[in-house]
Amino acid sequence: MSFPHPPGDVPWSVVDSCDSPDGKPLSKSAIKKLQKEREKAEKAAQRAELEAKQRAIREAANVDHAVENYGTKGMIQSTERSGTKRIQLSKLTAADDGTEVVFRARLQNARAQGAKMCFVVLRQQSDSIQGVLTANDEGTVSKQMVRWASDVNLESIVLVHGKITKTPLQVNSASLSDVEVQITKIFVIAEAEPMLPIQFDDASRSLEEVEAGAATVSLVTRLDNRVIDLRILSNQAIFKISSGVCTLFREYLLKHGFVEFHTPKLIAAASEGGSNVFKVQYFNRDAYLAQSPQLYKQMLIAGDFERVFEIGPVFRAENSQTHRHMTEV
């Protein structure tokens, strides 16, 4: 072990011999001073050596053995096919306990619980499941992986590998309340912006929450960011109910011998006359949005189809500021 040179260019050999550089004996105070400097240098060297050892231990302990199990994936651009079967959350039940799964979903929420655990909510359309990342000694999930997952931008699309497990308590934050996924791998495949104009939780507030003063999203903001607004569960439900009604309507009529047709919506003259018609320009000519498919259905009936129907829009230029109107029918 080496030590700094004594002050005043006095070698340690001189201190040990108690002689000054000119051969004369050192005073007691000078010897004490040099001995204190020597002890101070020894302690500093010992402290530096101990810190170096501790630093090496910390660095060895912080090696990320799970680096291959998380991160942001680049664009595949159809250059490869994994062949991995991905599941739909709507198909999962408690009977799938212990099943290894792979799926894609949006990251709806992330909540870190200390340095070793993170809870996430993963959503596919209107179905959602709770995911759990827990750091382990095997190195499949590290503390760095947990921290990274908690910082992923919300609404990003992620690819998840994990195991389905039954939950001892009901999960209220997800639509799948009796199962969760123990995540072993998670990758971002489409990253969302850090600050979105619409936050999922704010746009999903109930009327009671809004009246209680909770943050919400204005109609203007929703319409300006319609793509994000369509992800909200209430909007998903509206379109699914509409699709279900049309399906039942179509199935019933087809069962009773009706034939479905699609009639023109841009026509050369108003189909019913009057002022409640939308007039547009079509290649330097006047054209009109169809107010009704009635004339076409009459032609089809006269053409011996007998039973016909259409599910589609009609356009009537009527005042929308009334309690009963048809502008968007």
N, C-alpha and C positions, 0 to 999 in steps of 0.2 A: 504494500500500500504506500503511495507517495503522498507527500504533504507539501503545501506551499512553502516557499522560501521564507525564513524569518525576516522580519522588517529590518530595514537598514542594511540590506545585503550581508547580514551576519549568518554564516552557515550554521546548520544544526550541530555540526561537530564542535563549533566554538562554544555553543550553549552547553553541550555535554561536557566539555573540558573546563567550563567556567572561566575561559580566557577570552579577552577582547581581541580584535584583529591585530592590535599592535603588541600582543603578548602580555599585556597587563591583566591582572585578575579583574572580573566584572564585579560590580557592586551587587549586594543582595537584592535591591529593588530592581536592578536591570535583569538579574537572573529570573526573578519572579515574573517580571513582565514578559520575558521571552518564553518562559514555561507556560504562562496563560495563553500566549499566542499559539504555542504548539498544541495545547489541549483543545483550543478553539478550532484549529485547523483539522485535528483528528476527528472531532465531533462533526464538523461540516462534511468531511469525506465519508464518514459512516452514515450520516443522514442522506447524502446523495446516493450512496450505494443502496440503502434501504428503499428509497423512493424509486430507483430504477427497477428493483426487484418487484415492488408493488405494481408499478406501471406495466411491467411485463405480464404479471398475473392478471391484471384487469383486461389487458388487450387480448390475452388468451381466452378469457371468459366471455368476451364480447364478440368472438368470431361468429358470424352469422351462417349457421349450417343450413338454414332454410332458404337461402338466396334463390334457389331454383324453383321455389314453390309460390312465389308471388312477384308482382311487377306489372309493367305495362307492355302488352304485346303489340308488335308492329302490325301493319296491314298485311293480311295474307294475299289479297288480290287474286284469289282463286288459284294460287300456285300449288296448293296442296290440299289433300283431304285427310282429316284425322281418322275418319271412320268410327269415331266415338259416338255412341248413342246418347243423346241428350234428352232428359225427361222434362215433362211439363208439371209444374207445381200442382195444377188442378187434379192430377192423377194420384197424388200422394195421400196415403192414409196411415193410421197407426200400425197397420199390418205390414208396412214397409220398414219397420224398426230393424236397424242393423244393415240396411241396404246401402251399398256404395252408389253414389249418384254423381252425375255431371249435368250442369244446366247453366243457361244464361239468364240473367235477370238485371233489373235496374237496382242500384243501391239507393234505397229510399231513406235510410237512416243509419247512423253509426254512433255507437256510444262506448267509449273506453272505460273499463273498470280497472284502474290501476295500470301497471306496466305489463301485466301478463295476460290480460283478458279483454276482449272486445266483443260487444253484441252488435249485430247488424240486422237490418230488415231488408229482405230481398223481394222484389216485386216483379211478377209477370202479369201484365194487364191488370186484372182485378184480384189476382191471387197473390198472396205474400206469405213468407215464411221467415222465422227468426233463425239467424246463423250465429254460431259462436266460434271465436278463435281463442284458443288457450295455449300459451307457451308451454312446452314440455321439454323434458330432459333428452328425449330421443332426437330432437333437432328438426322434426318435421314442421313445427311451428315455433318460431323464435320470437323474442321480445321485439326485435326490429320489424318482423312481419306484422305483429299485432299493432305496433305504432303506425306502420304504413297504412294498414287497412282502415284505421280510425281517421286517417287524413285524406282518404280518397274523396274526390268531389262528388257530392250527392247528385243523383240522377244519372251517373255514369253507368254504362253497361259493363257488367263483369261476368267472367267465366269462372264458375265455382266447382270445385271437386270436394266431396265430403261424404259423411255417413249420416243417414237419417236415424234419429233416436227419439223415442217417446219421452215426453216431458212429464215430470212429476206434478207440475202445476200448470194450469191453463195459461197460455200466452195470449195476452189481450192486445198486443201491438201488431199482430199478424192475423190474417184470415185463417191460416192453418194453426189452430190453437193447441193441438194435442201432439205435435211433432216439431222438431227443430233439426237443423243440419250442423253437425260438427265439422267445421271447415278445415281441410288439410291443404288445399291450394286455392288461390284466388288471383285472378289476373284482370286488369282493365283492358277491354278490347274496344271501347269507344268512350273517351273521356268527356264529361260535361264541363261547361265553363265553371270557374270557381264561384261566381256570383250570378245566379239565375234571376230573371225578373219576377218569376213566380216560385215561391217555395211550396212544396207539396202540402206540408202541414197547414200553412196559412190558407191555401185555397180549399182545404178540406174541412174547414170549420163548420160546425152545425150552427143553426140559427140561435140556439141558446148560448153558445160560446161567443158568437158575434155580439149579441145583446149584452153579454157580460163584460164586453170590452176587449176581447181577444183580437189579435191582429188578423186581418183578412185581406182579400185581393179585390180591387175594383173591377167593374165590368169592362172598362176601357182597357185596363191592363190585360185582362183575360183575352179580349178580342185581338189585341195587338200581339199576343203571344199564344195564339190558338193551339199550336202544336203541343206546347207544354200543358195547356189547360185541358186538352183532350185526355191526358193521362189521369186526371182526377177521377176517383172511383164513381162519383155521382154522374159524371159525363159518360164514363164507360157504361154505366147501367142504363142511361137514357138510350144510347144507340143499340144496346143489346136487347132492350125491351122492344124498341121499334122494329128491329130485325125479327124478333120472335113473333110479333103481331103480323108482320107481312108474311112470314113463313106459314103461320096457321091459316091466314086468309087465302094464300095461294094453294095450300094443300087442300082446303075444303072445296074451293072452286074447281080445281083440277079433278078431284074425286067425283064431282058431279058433272063432268063432261065439258067444262069450259076450256077455251083456248086462250092462252095469254098472248097479247100483242103489244108492240111498242109503237105508238103513233108519233108523227112529227111534232116537234115543239117550236119550230121556227117556220111560219106560214106566210103566204102572200097576202092574206086578208084576214081581218078579225073574224074569229070563228063564231062569235055570238053578237058582234056589233056593240054599240054603246061606247061610252068614254072610258070604261074600266079595262083598258087594254094597254099593254106596253108596246110602244112603237120603237123600232130600231132601224139602223141603216145596214143594208146587206148588199155589198157591191154596188153602191150608188143607187140602190132602190130601197123603197120602204118595205119593211117586213114587220111581222108582229109575233109576239110570243103567244103560244096557244093558250086560250082561256079554258078550254075543255076538250077532251077527246071524243065528245059526243058524236060529231058528224062522222068521224072515222069509224066509230063502233057501229053506227047505223049502216054505213057502207059494208062493213064486214058481215053484219047480219043479213043484209040483202044479198051478199055473196054466198049465202048458205052456210056460214059458219055457226049460225044460230046462237051459240053461247060464247061470249067473248068477255075478256076483262083486261085491265091494265093497272099496274101499280107504278105510279110515276107522278111527277110534279105537274101542276097547272099554274098559270100566272094570271093574276087578276090585279089590276092597278086600283086597289081600293084603299081607303084611308086606314092606316094602321093604328091610329090613335083612338081606337074605339074599344069597347069591351068585347066586341065580337067582330073579327075581321078574318080575311083569307089571304093576305099578302104573301105569306110564306107557306101556304098549303101546297 
